Amino acid sequence: MKCTSCGKDNDKVIDSRSARGGLAIRRRRECLDCGERFTTYE
Ligand SMILES: [Zn+2]
């Protein structure tokens, strides 16, 4: 998953939980390059 700030594909998942009644998974990610934190839905 590319960072929303620096565009590098170097992140770790901090937290994940189900969303939309289990249809999607929401993940909190932190970029290891710049420290940006962002949320993705998969
Ligand atoms: Zn970054």
mmCIF file of the protein (N, C-alpha, C, O) and its ligand, coordinates in Angstrom:
data_MODEL
# 
_entry.id   MODEL 
# 
loop_
_entity.id 
_entity.type 
_entity.pdbx_number_of_molecules 
1 polymer     1 
2 non-polymer 1 
# 
_entity_poly.entity_id                      1 
_entity_poly.type                           'polypeptide(L)' 
_entity_poly.nstd_linkage                   no 
_entity_poly.nstd_monomer                   no 
_entity_poly.pdbx_seq_one_letter_code       MKCTSCGKDNDKVIDSRSARGGLAIRRRRECLDCGERFTTYE 
_entity_poly.pdbx_seq_one_letter_code_can   MKCTSCGKDNDKVIDSRSARGGLAIRRRRECLDCGERFTTYE 
_entity_poly.pdbx_strand_id                 A 
# 
loop_
_entity_poly_seq.entity_id 
_entity_poly_seq.num 
_entity_poly_seq.mon_id 
_entity_poly_seq.hetero 
1 1  MET n 
1 2  LYS n 
1 3  CYS n 
1 4  THR n 
1 5  SER n 
1 6  CYS n 
1 7  GLY n 
1 8  LYS n 
1 9  ASP n 
1 10 ASN n 
1 11 ASP n 
1 12 LYS n 
1 13 VAL n 
1 14 ILE n 
1 15 ASP n 
1 16 SER n 
1 17 ARG n 
1 18 SER n 
1 19 ALA n 
1 20 ARG n 
1 21 GLY n 
1 22 GLY n 
1 23 LEU n 
1 24 ALA n 
1 25 ILE n 
1 26 ARG n 
1 27 ARG n 
1 28 ARG n 
1 29 ARG n 
1 30 GLU n 
1 31 CYS n 
1 32 LEU n 
1 33 ASP n 
1 34 CYS n 
1 35 GLY n 
1 36 GLU n 
1 37 ARG n 
1 38 PHE n 
1 39 THR n 
1 40 THR n 
1 41 TYR n 
1 42 GLU n 
# 
loop_
_struct_asym.id 
_struct_asym.entity_id 
A 1 
B 2 
# 
loop_
_chem_comp.id 
_chem_comp.type 
_chem_comp.mon_nstd_flag 
ALA 'L-peptide linking' y 
ARG 'L-peptide linking' y 
ASN 'L-peptide linking' y 
ASP 'L-peptide linking' y 
CYS 'L-peptide linking' y 
GLU 'L-peptide linking' y 
GLY 'peptide linking'   y 
ILE 'L-peptide linking' y 
LEU 'L-peptide linking' y 
LYS 'L-peptide linking' y 
MET 'L-peptide linking' y 
PHE 'L-peptide linking' y 
SER 'L-peptide linking' y 
THR 'L-peptide linking' y 
TYR 'L-peptide linking' y 
VAL 'L-peptide linking' y 
ZN  non-polymer         . 
# 
_pdbx_entity_nonpoly.entity_id   2 
_pdbx_entity_nonpoly.name        ? 
_pdbx_entity_nonpoly.comp_id     ZN 
# 
_pdbx_nonpoly_scheme.asym_id         B 
_pdbx_nonpoly_scheme.entity_id       2 
_pdbx_nonpoly_scheme.mon_id          ZN 
_pdbx_nonpoly_scheme.ndb_seq_num     1 
_pdbx_nonpoly_scheme.pdb_seq_num     101 
_pdbx_nonpoly_scheme.auth_seq_num    101 
_pdbx_nonpoly_scheme.pdb_mon_id      ZN 
_pdbx_nonpoly_scheme.auth_mon_id     ZN 
_pdbx_nonpoly_scheme.pdb_strand_id   A 
_pdbx_nonpoly_scheme.pdb_ins_code    . 
# 
loop_
_atom_site.group_PDB 
_atom_site.id 
_atom_site.type_symbol 
_atom_site.label_atom_id 
_atom_site.label_alt_id 
_atom_site.label_comp_id 
_atom_site.label_asym_id 
_atom_site.label_entity_id 
_atom_site.label_seq_id 
_atom_site.pdbx_PDB_ins_code 
_atom_site.Cartn_x 
_atom_site.Cartn_y 
_atom_site.Cartn_z 
_atom_site.occupancy 
_atom_site.B_iso_or_equiv 
_atom_site.pdbx_formal_charge 
_atom_site.auth_seq_id 
_atom_site.auth_comp_id 
_atom_site.auth_asym_id 
_atom_site.auth_atom_id 
_atom_site.pdbx_PDB_model_num 
ATOM   1   N  N  . MET A 1 1  ? 0.848   -1.205 0.000  1.00 0.00 ? 1   MET A N  1 
ATOM   2   C  CA . MET A 1 1  ? 0.000   0.000  0.000  1.00 0.00 ? 1   MET A CA 1 
ATOM   3   C  C  . MET A 1 1  ? 0.877   1.247  0.000  1.00 0.00 ? 1   MET A C  1 
ATOM   4   O  O  . MET A 1 1  ? 1.715   1.429  0.883  1.00 0.00 ? 1   MET A O  1 
ATOM   5   N  N  . LYS A 1 2  ? 0.675   2.104  -1.002 1.00 0.00 ? 2   LYS A N  1 
ATOM   6   C  CA . LYS A 1 2  ? 1.536   3.290  -1.095 1.00 0.00 ? 2   LYS A CA 1 
ATOM   7   C  C  . LYS A 1 2  ? 1.122   4.377  -0.111 1.00 0.00 ? 2   LYS A C  1 
ATOM   8   O  O  . LYS A 1 2  ? -0.060  4.618  0.135  1.00 0.00 ? 2   LYS A O  1 
ATOM   9   N  N  . CYS A 1 3  ? 2.122   5.006  0.428  1.00 0.00 ? 3   CYS A N  1 
ATOM   10  C  CA . CYS A 1 3  ? 1.907   6.098  1.367  1.00 0.00 ? 3   CYS A CA 1 
ATOM   11  C  C  . CYS A 1 3  ? 1.206   7.266  0.676  1.00 0.00 ? 3   CYS A C  1 
ATOM   12  O  O  . CYS A 1 3  ? 1.515   7.601  -0.468 1.00 0.00 ? 3   CYS A O  1 
ATOM   13  N  N  . THR A 1 4  ? 0.272   7.872  1.377  1.00 0.00 ? 4   THR A N  1 
ATOM   14  C  CA . THR A 1 4  ? -0.451  9.002  0.799  1.00 0.00 ? 4   THR A CA 1 
ATOM   15  C  C  . THR A 1 4  ? 0.402   10.267 0.796  1.00 0.00 ? 4   THR A C  1 
ATOM   16  O  O  . THR A 1 4  ? 0.088   11.235 0.103  1.00 0.00 ? 4   THR A O  1 
ATOM   17  N  N  . SER A 1 5  ? 1.456   10.252 1.557  1.00 0.00 ? 5   SER A N  1 
ATOM   18  C  CA . SER A 1 5  ? 2.285   11.446 1.670  1.00 0.00 ? 5   SER A CA 1 
ATOM   19  C  C  . SER A 1 5  ? 3.517   11.399 0.762  1.00 0.00 ? 5   SER A C  1 
ATOM   20  O  O  . SER A 1 5  ? 3.737   12.322 -0.022 1.00 0.00 ? 5   SER A O  1 
ATOM   21  N  N  . CYS A 1 6  ? 4.313   10.344 0.858  1.00 0.00 ? 6   CYS A N  1 
ATOM   22  C  CA . CYS A 1 6  ? 5.561   10.285 0.101  1.00 0.00 ? 6   CYS A CA 1 
ATOM   23  C  C  . CYS A 1 6  ? 5.493   9.305  -1.072 1.00 0.00 ? 6   CYS A C  1 
ATOM   24  O  O  . CYS A 1 6  ? 6.387   9.300  -1.918 1.00 0.00 ? 6   CYS A O  1 
ATOM   25  N  N  . GLY A 1 7  ? 4.445   8.474  -1.135 1.00 0.00 ? 7   GLY A N  1 
ATOM   26  C  CA . GLY A 1 7  ? 4.260   7.584  -2.278 1.00 0.00 ? 7   GLY A CA 1 
ATOM   27  C  C  . GLY A 1 7  ? 5.079   6.312  -2.239 1.00 0.00 ? 7   GLY A C  1 
ATOM   28  O  O  . GLY A 1 7  ? 5.055   5.537  -3.194 1.00 0.00 ? 7   GLY A O  1 
ATOM   29  N  N  . LYS A 1 8  ? 5.806   6.078  -1.154 1.00 0.00 ? 8   LYS A N  1 
ATOM   30  C  CA . LYS A 1 8  ? 6.609   4.863  -1.064 1.00 0.00 ? 8   LYS A CA 1 
ATOM   31  C  C  . LYS A 1 8  ? 5.786   3.708  -0.504 1.00 0.00 ? 8   LYS A C  1 
ATOM   32  O  O  . LYS A 1 8  ? 4.886   3.888  0.317  1.00 0.00 ? 8   LYS A O  1 
ATOM   33  N  N  . ASP A 1 9  ? 6.128   2.530  -0.978 1.00 0.00 ? 9   ASP A N  1 
ATOM   34  C  CA . ASP A 1 9  ? 5.388   1.342  -0.579 1.00 0.00 ? 9   ASP A CA 1 
ATOM   35  C  C  . ASP A 1 9  ? 6.122   0.667  0.581  1.00 0.00 ? 9   ASP A C  1 
ATOM   36  O  O  . ASP A 1 9  ? 6.667   -0.427 0.438  1.00 0.00 ? 9   ASP A O  1 
ATOM   37  N  N  . ASN A 1 10 ? 6.124   1.321  1.696  1.00 0.00 ? 10  ASN A N  1 
ATOM   38  C  CA . ASN A 1 10 ? 6.896   0.849  2.839  1.00 0.00 ? 10  ASN A CA 1 
ATOM   39  C  C  . ASN A 1 10 ? 6.158   1.206  4.127  1.00 0.00 ? 10  ASN A C  1 
ATOM   40  O  O  . ASN A 1 10 ? 6.475   2.194  4.790  1.00 0.00 ? 10  ASN A O  1 
ATOM   41  N  N  . ASP A 1 11 ? 5.171   0.383  4.464  1.00 0.00 ? 11  ASP A N  1 
ATOM   42  C  CA . ASP A 1 11 ? 4.369   0.718  5.631  1.00 0.00 ? 11  ASP A CA 1 
ATOM   43  C  C  . ASP A 1 11 ? 4.120   -0.505 6.497  1.00 0.00 ? 11  ASP A C  1 
ATOM   44  O  O  . ASP A 1 11 ? 4.338   -1.639 6.070  1.00 0.00 ? 11  ASP A O  1 
ATOM   45  N  N  . LYS A 1 12 ? 3.666   -0.264 7.706  1.00 0.00 ? 12  LYS A N  1 
ATOM   46  C  CA . LYS A 1 12 ? 3.258   -1.362 8.566  1.00 0.00 ? 12  LYS A CA 1 
ATOM   47  C  C  . LYS A 1 12 ? 1.830   -1.116 9.031  1.00 0.00 ? 12  LYS A C  1 
ATOM   48  O  O  . LYS A 1 12 ? 1.370   0.024  9.112  1.00 0.00 ? 12  LYS A O  1 
ATOM   49  N  N  . VAL A 1 13 ? 1.142   -2.209 9.334  1.00 0.00 ? 13  VAL A N  1 
ATOM   50  C  CA . VAL A 1 13 ? -0.236  -2.099 9.804  1.00 0.00 ? 13  VAL A CA 1 
ATOM   51  C  C  . VAL A 1 13 ? -0.235  -1.945 11.318 1.00 0.00 ? 13  VAL A C  1 
ATOM   52  O  O  . VAL A 1 13 ? 0.313   -2.780 12.038 1.00 0.00 ? 13  VAL A O  1 
ATOM   53  N  N  . ILE A 1 14 ? -0.842  -0.887 11.784 1.00 0.00 ? 14  ILE A N  1 
ATOM   54  C  CA . ILE A 1 14 ? -0.917  -0.638 13.218 1.00 0.00 ? 14  ILE A CA 1 
ATOM   55  C  C  . ILE A 1 14 ? -2.128  -1.333 13.815 1.00 0.00 ? 14  ILE A C  1 
ATOM   56  O  O  . ILE A 1 14 ? -2.069  -1.892 14.910 1.00 0.00 ? 14  ILE A O  1 
ATOM   57  N  N  . ASP A 1 15 ? -3.227  -1.287 13.071 1.00 0.00 ? 15  ASP A N  1 
ATOM   58  C  CA . ASP A 1 15 ? -4.487  -1.780 13.611 1.00 0.00 ? 15  ASP A CA 1 
ATOM   59  C  C  . ASP A 1 15 ? -5.398  -2.175 12.459 1.00 0.00 ? 15  ASP A C  1 
ATOM   60  O  O  . ASP A 1 15 ? -5.365  -1.544 11.403 1.00 0.00 ? 15  ASP A O  1 
ATOM   61  N  N  . SER A 1 16 ? -6.201  -3.198 12.643 1.00 0.00 ? 16  SER A N  1 
ATOM   62  C  CA . SER A 1 16 ? -7.180  -3.532 11.617 1.00 0.00 ? 16  SER A CA 1 
ATOM   63  C  C  . SER A 1 16 ? -8.472  -3.975 12.275 1.00 0.00 ? 16  SER A C  1 
ATOM   64  O  O  . SER A 1 16 ? -8.468  -4.653 13.302 1.00 0.00 ? 16  SER A O  1 
ATOM   65  N  N  . ARG A 1 17 ? -9.561  -3.582 11.672 1.00 0.00 ? 17  ARG A N  1 
ATOM   66  C  CA . ARG A 1 17 ? -10.865 -4.002 12.186 1.00 0.00 ? 17  ARG A CA 1 
ATOM   67  C  C  . ARG A 1 17 ? -11.865 -4.032 11.052 1.00 0.00 ? 17  ARG A C  1 
ATOM   68  O  O  . ARG A 1 17 ? -11.671 -3.378 10.027 1.00 0.00 ? 17  ARG A O  1 
ATOM   69  N  N  . SER A 1 18 ? -12.926 -4.784 11.229 1.00 0.00 ? 18  SER A N  1 
ATOM   70  C  CA . SER A 1 18 ? -13.917 -4.884 10.176 1.00 0.00 ? 18  SER A CA 1 
ATOM   71  C  C  . SER A 1 18 ? -14.754 -3.613 10.113 1.00 0.00 ? 18  SER A C  1 
ATOM   72  O  O  . SER A 1 18 ? -14.984 -2.943 11.119 1.00 0.00 ? 18  SER A O  1 
ATOM   73  N  N  . ALA A 1 19 ? -15.202 -3.303 8.902  1.00 0.00 ? 19  ALA A N  1 
ATOM   74  C  CA . ALA A 1 19 ? -16.033 -2.125 8.687  1.00 0.00 ? 19  ALA A CA 1 
ATOM   75  C  C  . ALA A 1 19 ? -17.186 -2.499 7.775  1.00 0.00 ? 19  ALA A C  1 
ATOM   76  O  O  . ALA A 1 19 ? -17.173 -3.550 7.134  1.00 0.00 ? 19  ALA A O  1 
ATOM   77  N  N  . ARG A 1 20 ? -18.165 -1.642 7.724  1.00 0.00 ? 20  ARG A N  1 
ATOM   78  C  CA . ARG A 1 20 ? -19.345 -1.864 6.874  1.00 0.00 ? 20  ARG A CA 1 
ATOM   79  C  C  . ARG A 1 20 ? -19.942 -3.242 7.106  1.00 0.00 ? 20  ARG A C  1 
ATOM   80  O  O  . ARG A 1 20 ? -20.239 -3.974 6.162  1.00 0.00 ? 20  ARG A O  1 
ATOM   81  N  N  . GLY A 1 21 ? -20.110 -3.576 8.349  1.00 0.00 ? 21  GLY A N  1 
ATOM   82  C  CA . GLY A 1 21 ? -20.749 -4.841 8.686  1.00 0.00 ? 21  GLY A CA 1 
ATOM   83  C  C  . GLY A 1 21 ? -19.958 -6.067 8.268  1.00 0.00 ? 21  GLY A C  1 
ATOM   84  O  O  . GLY A 1 21 ? -20.538 -7.123 8.013  1.00 0.00 ? 21  GLY A O  1 
ATOM   85  N  N  . GLY A 1 22 ? -18.639 -5.938 8.194  1.00 0.00 ? 22  GLY A N  1 
ATOM   86  C  CA . GLY A 1 22 ? -17.797 -7.072 7.861  1.00 0.00 ? 22  GLY A CA 1 
ATOM   87  C  C  . GLY A 1 22 ? -17.479 -7.193 6.385  1.00 0.00 ? 22  GLY A C  1 
ATOM   88  O  O  . GLY A 1 22 ? -16.755 -8.105 5.985  1.00 0.00 ? 22  GLY A O  1 
ATOM   89  N  N  . LEU A 1 23 ? -18.008 -6.285 5.557  1.00 0.00 ? 23  LEU A N  1 
ATOM   90  C  CA . LEU A 1 23 ? -17.761 -6.352 4.116  1.00 0.00 ? 23  LEU A CA 1 
ATOM   91  C  C  . LEU A 1 23 ? -16.393 -5.796 3.739  1.00 0.00 ? 23  LEU A C  1 
ATOM   92  O  O  . LEU A 1 23 ? -15.859 -6.101 2.673  1.00 0.00 ? 23  LEU A O  1 
ATOM   93  N  N  . ALA A 1 24 ? -15.841 -4.987 4.614  1.00 0.00 ? 24  ALA A N  1 
ATOM   94  C  CA . ALA A 1 24 ? -14.533 -4.405 4.332  1.00 0.00 ? 24  ALA A CA 1 
ATOM   95  C  C  . ALA A 1 24 ? -13.680 -4.459 5.587  1.00 0.00 ? 24  ALA A C  1 
ATOM   96  O  O  . ALA A 1 24 ? -14.181 -4.593 6.704  1.00 0.00 ? 24  ALA A O  1 
ATOM   97  N  N  . ILE A 1 25 ? -12.391 -4.352 5.372  1.00 0.00 ? 25  ILE A N  1 
ATOM   98  C  CA . ILE A 1 25 ? -11.475 -4.292 6.510  1.00 0.00 ? 25  ILE A CA 1 
ATOM   99  C  C  . ILE A 1 25 ? -10.777 -2.937 6.500  1.00 0.00 ? 25  ILE A C  1 
ATOM   100 O  O  . ILE A 1 25 ? -10.183 -2.516 5.508  1.00 0.00 ? 25  ILE A O  1 
ATOM   101 N  N  . ARG A 1 26 ? -10.872 -2.292 7.624  1.00 0.00 ? 26  ARG A N  1 
ATOM   102 C  CA . ARG A 1 26 ? -10.255 -0.969 7.761  1.00 0.00 ? 26  ARG A CA 1 
ATOM   103 C  C  . ARG A 1 26 ? -8.908  -1.156 8.443  1.00 0.00 ? 26  ARG A C  1 
ATOM   104 O  O  . ARG A 1 26 ? -8.832  -1.731 9.529  1.00 0.00 ? 26  ARG A O  1 
ATOM   105 N  N  . ARG A 1 27 ? -7.861  -0.676 7.817  1.00 0.00 ? 27  ARG A N  1 
ATOM   106 C  CA . ARG A 1 27 ? -6.532  -0.826 8.391  1.00 0.00 ? 27  ARG A CA 1 
ATOM   107 C  C  . ARG A 1 27 ? -5.882  0.539  8.645  1.00 0.00 ? 27  ARG A C  1 
ATOM   108 O  O  . ARG A 1 27 ? -5.897  1.436  7.802  1.00 0.00 ? 27  ARG A O  1 
ATOM   109 N  N  . ARG A 1 28 ? -5.327  0.644  9.817  1.00 0.00 ? 28  ARG A N  1 
ATOM   110 C  CA . ARG A 1 28 ? -4.542  1.840  10.126 1.00 0.00 ? 28  ARG A CA 1 
ATOM   111 C  C  . ARG A 1 28 ? -3.108  1.502  9.754  1.00 0.00 ? 28  ARG A C  1 
ATOM   112 O  O  . ARG A 1 28 ? -2.566  0.497  10.215 1.00 0.00 ? 28  ARG A O  1 
ATOM   113 N  N  . ARG A 1 29 ? -2.495  2.328  8.928  1.00 0.00 ? 29  ARG A N  1 
ATOM   114 C  CA . ARG A 1 29 ? -1.132  2.055  8.510  1.00 0.00 ? 29  ARG A CA 1 
ATOM   115 C  C  . ARG A 1 29 ? -0.218  3.218  8.842  1.00 0.00 ? 29  ARG A C  1 
ATOM   116 O  O  . ARG A 1 29 ? -0.641  4.372  8.911  1.00 0.00 ? 29  ARG A O  1 
ATOM   117 N  N  . GLU A 1 30 ? 1.025   2.888  9.043  1.00 0.00 ? 30  GLU A N  1 
ATOM   118 C  CA . GLU A 1 30 ? 2.011   3.927  9.291  1.00 0.00 ? 30  GLU A CA 1 
ATOM   119 C  C  . GLU A 1 30 ? 3.169   3.730  8.324  1.00 0.00 ? 30  GLU A C  1 
ATOM   120 O  O  . GLU A 1 30 ? 3.732   2.641  8.217  1.00 0.00 ? 30  GLU A O  1 
ATOM   121 N  N  . CYS A 1 31 ? 3.513   4.805  7.623  1.00 0.00 ? 31  CYS A N  1 
ATOM   122 C  CA . CYS A 1 31 ? 4.632   4.761  6.690  1.00 0.00 ? 31  CYS A CA 1 
ATOM   123 C  C  . CYS A 1 31 ? 5.943   4.716  7.474  1.00 0.00 ? 31  CYS A C  1 
ATOM   124 O  O  . CYS A 1 31 ? 6.167   5.518  8.380  1.00 0.00 ? 31  CYS A O  1 
ATOM   125 N  N  . LEU A 1 32 ? 6.803   3.768  7.110  1.00 0.00 ? 32  LEU A N  1 
ATOM   126 C  CA . LEU A 1 32 ? 8.079   3.644  7.815  1.00 0.00 ? 32  LEU A CA 1 
ATOM   127 C  C  . LEU A 1 32 ? 9.099   4.642  7.290  1.00 0.00 ? 32  LEU A C  1 
ATOM   128 O  O  . LEU A 1 32 ? 10.157  4.838  7.888  1.00 0.00 ? 32  LEU A O  1 
ATOM   129 N  N  . ASP A 1 33 ? 8.774   5.266  6.174  1.00 0.00 ? 33  ASP A N  1 
ATOM   130 C  CA . ASP A 1 33 ? 9.696   6.220  5.582  1.00 0.00 ? 33  ASP A CA 1 
ATOM   131 C  C  . ASP A 1 33 ? 9.523   7.629  6.132  1.00 0.00 ? 33  ASP A C  1 
ATOM   132 O  O  . ASP A 1 33 ? 10.495  8.275  6.522  1.00 0.00 ? 33  ASP A O  1 
ATOM   133 N  N  . CYS A 1 34 ? 8.278   8.102  6.161  1.00 0.00 ? 34  CYS A N  1 
ATOM   134 C  CA . CYS A 1 34 ? 8.052   9.492  6.576  1.00 0.00 ? 34  CYS A CA 1 
ATOM   135 C  C  . CYS A 1 34 ? 7.205   9.601  7.846  1.00 0.00 ? 34  CYS A C  1 
ATOM   136 O  O  . CYS A 1 34 ? 7.062   10.691 8.399  1.00 0.00 ? 34  CYS A O  1 
ATOM   137 N  N  . GLY A 1 35 ? 6.643   8.482  8.313  1.00 0.00 ? 35  GLY A N  1 
ATOM   138 C  CA . GLY A 1 35 ? 5.880   8.521  9.546  1.00 0.00 ? 35  GLY A CA 1 
ATOM   139 C  C  . GLY A 1 35 ? 4.418   8.884  9.383  1.00 0.00 ? 35  GLY A C  1 
ATOM   140 O  O  . GLY A 1 35 ? 3.680   8.967  10.365 1.00 0.00 ? 35  GLY A O  1 
ATOM   141 N  N  . GLU A 1 36 ? 3.993   9.102  8.135  1.00 0.00 ? 36  GLU A N  1 
ATOM   142 C  CA . GLU A 1 36 ? 2.602   9.441  7.866  1.00 0.00 ? 36  GLU A CA 1 
ATOM   143 C  C  . GLU A 1 36 ? 1.686   8.272  8.263  1.00 0.00 ? 36  GLU A C  1 
ATOM   144 O  O  . GLU A 1 36 ? 1.986   7.107  8.005  1.00 0.00 ? 36  GLU A O  1 
ATOM   145 N  N  . ARG A 1 37 ? 0.565   8.623  8.897  1.00 0.00 ? 37  ARG A N  1 
ATOM   146 C  CA . ARG A 1 37 ? -0.410  7.596  9.238  1.00 0.00 ? 37  ARG A CA 1 
ATOM   147 C  C  . ARG A 1 37 ? -1.650  7.771  8.387  1.00 0.00 ? 37  ARG A C  1 
ATOM   148 O  O  . ARG A 1 37 ? -2.138  8.889  8.223  1.00 0.00 ? 37  ARG A O  1 
ATOM   149 N  N  . PHE A 1 38 ? -2.161  6.685  7.845  1.00 0.00 ? 38  PHE A N  1 
ATOM   150 C  CA . PHE A 1 38 ? -3.345  6.766  7.003  1.00 0.00 ? 38  PHE A CA 1 
ATOM   151 C  C  . PHE A 1 38 ? -4.187  5.510  7.159  1.00 0.00 ? 38  PHE A C  1 
ATOM   152 O  O  . PHE A 1 38 ? -3.729  4.491  7.673  1.00 0.00 ? 38  PHE A O  1 
ATOM   153 N  N  . THR A 1 39 ? -5.409  5.607  6.709  1.00 0.00 ? 39  THR A N  1 
ATOM   154 C  CA . THR A 1 39 ? -6.362  4.516  6.844  1.00 0.00 ? 39  THR A CA 1 
ATOM   155 C  C  . THR A 1 39 ? -6.756  3.997  5.474  1.00 0.00 ? 39  THR A C  1 
ATOM   156 O  O  . THR A 1 39 ? -7.012  4.776  4.556  1.00 0.00 ? 39  THR A O  1 
ATOM   157 N  N  . THR A 1 40 ? -6.805  2.693  5.339  1.00 0.00 ? 40  THR A N  1 
ATOM   158 C  CA . THR A 1 40 ? -7.236  2.103  4.067  1.00 0.00 ? 40  THR A CA 1 
ATOM   159 C  C  . THR A 1 40 ? -8.406  1.166  4.307  1.00 0.00 ? 40  THR A C  1 
ATOM   160 O  O  . THR A 1 40 ? -8.550  0.585  5.382  1.00 0.00 ? 40  THR A O  1 
ATOM   161 N  N  . TYR A 1 41 ? -9.237  1.032  3.286  1.00 0.00 ? 41  TYR A N  1 
ATOM   162 C  CA . TYR A 1 41 ? -10.337 0.073  3.311  1.00 0.00 ? 41  TYR A CA 1 
ATOM   163 C  C  . TYR A 1 41 ? -10.068 -0.964 2.230  1.00 0.00 ? 41  TYR A C  1 
ATOM   164 O  O  . TYR A 1 41 ? -9.781  -0.614 1.086  1.00 0.00 ? 41  TYR A O  1 
ATOM   165 N  N  . GLU A 1 42 ? -10.160 -2.225 2.588  1.00 0.00 ? 42  GLU A N  1 
ATOM   166 C  CA . GLU A 1 42 ? -9.878  -3.287 1.617  1.00 0.00 ? 42  GLU A CA 1 
ATOM   167 C  C  . GLU A 1 42 ? -11.039 -4.234 1.531  1.00 0.00 ? 42  GLU A C  1 
ATOM   168 O  O  . GLU A 1 42 ? -10.994 -5.198 0.767  1.00 0.00 ? 42  GLU A O  1 
HETATM 169 ZN ZN . ZN  B 2 .  ? 5.480   8.120  3.581  1.00 0.00 2 101 ZN  A ZN 1 
# 
